[in-house]
Structures are given as C-alpha cells and as structure tokens.
Amino acid sequence: MPTPTEVLVVMRERAAALFELAPETIGPETDLAGLGPDSLALVEWVIDVEDALGVELPEAATETRLGVLADLAATRSASTGPAGGRS
C-alpha cells in the first residue's frame, strides 16, 4: 500500500498533467478545486490517480468541493481495497 507521501506525489503529477501546469506549482496545500476542474476533469483525475496507485480515493475526492491534496493523500489510508475493480 502506498504511503501518503507517495500518494501525494502521484496526485501532484496527475493534476499537473491534467491542468498543464508544472508539478512544482502544485504543492501539498493546493486545493484541487481551486484549479478549476469541471466534473469530467475531476472524474478523470480520480480514476487516473486510483489506477496509478491501485487504491480508492475517499469519497470526498469525487465531490466538487475538494480539500487540499495533502488531506486527500492522508485520508486515502482508510481505503485499502482495489481501485473499484478497474483494470
């Protein structure tokens, strides 16, 4: 199971790619919602992160009001199952 730090790295990389930003511009305290994703972009990001890590993100990650990336990375430890059975 990936550590919260490993999860955060993947989240940053995937968010940077999605929003065409340099990864270093997205820090642990970045509020993903502040980057302005529409609902489709958000779902794509969640699926991409889950598939990359093989874990499910907490329910909050699929809502339009997101917390900061570090909070999402830390709370993902409550979910240890596979990423929704996707292959």
TADA-V583236 format. One record per residue. RES is the residue in one small letter. PSI is psi in radians with two decimals (999 if undefined). Layout:
res: <RES RES>
psi: <PSI PSI>
//
This chain:
res: <m p t p t e v l v v m r e r a a a l f e l a p e t i g p e t d l a g l g p d s l a l v e w v i d v e d a l g v e l p e a a t e t r l g v l a d l a a t r s a s t g p a g g r s>
psi: <2.29 2.62 2.83 -0.60 -0.75 -0.69 -0.77 -0.73 -0.81 -0.75 -0.79 -0.82 -0.78 -0.68 -0.72 -0.75 -0.77 -0.73 0.13 0.89 2.79 2.35 -0.60 -0.22 -0.15 1.93 3.09 -0.48 0.11 2.28 1.95 -0.65 -0.51 -0.29 -0.14 0.63 2.49 3.03 -0.63 -0.77 -0.68 -0.77 -0.74 -0.74 -0.82 -0.84 -0.75 -0.80 -0.80 -0.77 -0.70 -0.60 -0.34 0.48 2.87 2.41 2.74 2.75 -0.64 -0.45 -0.33 0.03 2.77 -0.38 1.67 2.72 -3.00 2.75 -0.70 -0.67 -0.74 -0.72 -0.70 -0.70 -0.29 -0.33 -0.30 -0.31 1.96 -0.01 3.00 2.83 1.29 0.27 0.23 2.62 999>
//
